[in-house]
């Protein structure tokens, strides 16, 4: 994201000779309101009142991060405030609304009508759409279904040369994994600029020659009051000013021409995806690959000769393990962002339609369904004849695998549950978006202990990591970048270390003798759980770069597999840490991979790709 010399000259030319054309219209622009944060709701109220105090604004656009996170009533609060705006408003979510979402982003669409918009005003088209990420921590990503919608919307315009303003939350750069797909599409039309937030500041930017404008947040920050942007659109130009809540509008700080753009295939300034690792490591074979038309935010599950995967259309699909042929498909009522569990001939899956489903592994027929009180994004686990699963309604449940009958429920969870519970001896261990790790009695659901690391802020919760346990100790890594070792009997802290900068990735060997963690920069570490302190067995620099993907390292038969946020899959020797192979299947986030043995691994990516890889 940068302001280049060409862009600066455009600004200066407009400041030198201000257009004499009469304004067509003026609109207000809010972004990064972060309702649920310290001053988010109050600053949004003041901004709305300020907009209502003016009589020359035609509409309002809001470019994401409406909430600090989509829990409790944050979205309801934002909606109640925004509904007091006396002019039409158009709104999209940001990463805080989609990454930390108890509803799996469904509440946003339900409250505001959708998570995208398009409208025409006095000859100019405005198109806004969501860029994720969907629940998993990683870069932004425009889903396959959203790209289809964008293409269809642009192609449906009666006049393909109509001036278009795109409204996003992220900039159109490497902070969105597939930014180049959007850029290539937008360059086919007369896009005037990308209007976006995310950076909380006023800035003129440039994305492969497509102008970009970043707006300040409505938050007050260190000032007494917050503010927002006012845009004045003329027949030949658009001007941007900062409006301070309380009545002060600053001079024009950015200006762009409105004109017919004839985009060239200019790819300078940004790095397009590099798949050269596939030539470097030639010992990886793609056995089969399937491309879904929808995003996949969960891992695959392996059954008796089948691979089960769910996607954001709400579909649960089973494929032949040997060749990837589709066997059956079951449709839930809303998008699925979780990972299936397959056991005893049954497939368990949660859906944002608030239901837990049990399907027959052979044919996908529904055997039973259990309805909860909120959309579900949690991953189920099966042990014996019981299903263990968290939820977004403050409860954790144990169901009978055969009948779906409720055996017990624990109602003391303060935040929503997203991750997969770990069954260890007589305990069910899981984290939630309320700062806590829980241990429940496996027979009764009684709370045995609840652990917190003392770090303030819900966003530091150990809620996405899949905990592991061995030798009477539980291991997690969380967004606070600590590795934590917790006594499995009483929940006391054994040790915590920030020596390795980790984030939400932990794994354990098949024989439970080694714990693995993947750091945020290049490195994987294996350590010994048999000793009372952090003792590395090996430390390996895999050179995958900066990574925050909550993809757990998984060991099978001496090979440690894991994926990254930008579509890479790696295989290491689990005894030495030596890199065996690396392969890139996508530019999108890789979900926790599922090895079949020490050579074969099934992989799903956020872009809808399902692949069986084999080491040669």
HELIX and SHEET records of a PDB file:
HELIX    1   1 UNK A    5  UNK A   16  1                                  12    
HELIX    2   2 UNK A   40  UNK A   52  1                                  13    
HELIX    3   3 UNK A   74  UNK A   82  1                                   9    
HELIX    4   4 UNK A   95  UNK A   99  1                                   5    
HELIX    5   5 UNK A  106  UNK A  112  1                                   7    
HELIX    6   6 UNK A  144  UNK A  155  1                                  12    
HELIX    7   7 UNK A  179  UNK A  186  1                                   8    
HELIX    8   8 UNK A  277  UNK A  280  1                                   4    
HELIX    9   9 UNK A  458  UNK A  460  5                                   3    
SHEET    1   A 6 UNK A  88  UNK A  92  0                                        
SHEET    2   A 6 UNK A  59  UNK A  63  1                                        
SHEET    3   A 6 UNK A  23  UNK A  30  1                                        
SHEET    4   A 6 UNK A 227  UNK A 234 -1                                        
SHEET    5   A 6 UNK A 237  UNK A 244 -1                                        
SHEET    6   A 6 UNK A 248  UNK A 249 -1                                        
SHEET    1   B 6 UNK A  88  UNK A  92  0                                        
SHEET    2   B 6 UNK A  59  UNK A  63  1                                        
SHEET    3   B 6 UNK A  23  UNK A  30  1                                        
SHEET    4   B 6 UNK A 227  UNK A 234 -1                                        
SHEET    5   B 6 UNK A 237  UNK A 244 -1                                        
SHEET    6   B 6 UNK A 254  UNK A 257 -1                                        
SHEET    1   C 6 UNK A 117  UNK A 121  0                                        
SHEET    2   C 6 UNK A 124  UNK A 128 -1                                        
SHEET    3   C 6 UNK A 164  UNK A 167  1                                        
SHEET    4   C 6 UNK A 191  UNK A 196  1                                        
SHEET    5   C 6 UNK A 210  UNK A 214  1                                        
SHEET    6   C 6 UNK A 203  UNK A 207 -1                                        
SHEET    1   D 4 UNK A 284  UNK A 291  0                                        
SHEET    2   D 4 UNK A 609  UNK A 615 -1                                        
SHEET    3   D 4 UNK A 600  UNK A 604 -1                                        
SHEET    4   D 4 UNK A 594  UNK A 595 -1                                        
SHEET    1   E 4 UNK A 301  UNK A 302  0                                        
SHEET    2   E 4 UNK A 306  UNK A 310 -1                                        
SHEET    3   E 4 UNK A 315  UNK A 320 -1                                        
SHEET    4   E 4 UNK A 326  UNK A 331 -1                                        
SHEET    1   F 4 UNK A 341  UNK A 343  0                                        
SHEET    2   F 4 UNK A 346  UNK A 350 -1                                        
SHEET    3   F 4 UNK A 355  UNK A 360 -1                                        
SHEET    4   F 4 UNK A 366  UNK A 371 -1                                        
SHEET    1   G 4 UNK A 381  UNK A 383  0                                        
SHEET    2   G 4 UNK A 386  UNK A 390 -1                                        
SHEET    3   G 4 UNK A 396  UNK A 400 -1                                        
SHEET    4   G 4 UNK A 406  UNK A 410 -1                                        
SHEET    1   H 4 UNK A 422  UNK A 424  0                                        
SHEET    2   H 4 UNK A 427  UNK A 431 -1                                        
SHEET    3   H 4 UNK A 437  UNK A 441 -1                                        
SHEET    4   H 4 UNK A 447  UNK A 451 -1                                        
SHEET    1   I 4 UNK A 468  UNK A 470  0                                        
SHEET    2   I 4 UNK A 473  UNK A 477 -1                                        
SHEET    3   I 4 UNK A 483  UNK A 487 -1                                        
SHEET    4   I 4 UNK A 493  UNK A 497 -1                                        
SHEET    1   J 4 UNK A 507  UNK A 508  0                                        
SHEET    2   J 4 UNK A 514  UNK A 518 -1                                        
SHEET    3   J 4 UNK A 521  UNK A 528 -1                                        
SHEET    4   J 4 UNK A 536  UNK A 546 -1                                        
SHEET    1   K 4 UNK A 554  UNK A 556  0                                        
SHEET    2   K 4 UNK A 559  UNK A 563 -1                                        
SHEET    3   K 4 UNK A 568  UNK A 573 -1                                        
SHEET    4   K 4 UNK A 579  UNK A 584 -1                                        
END                                                                             
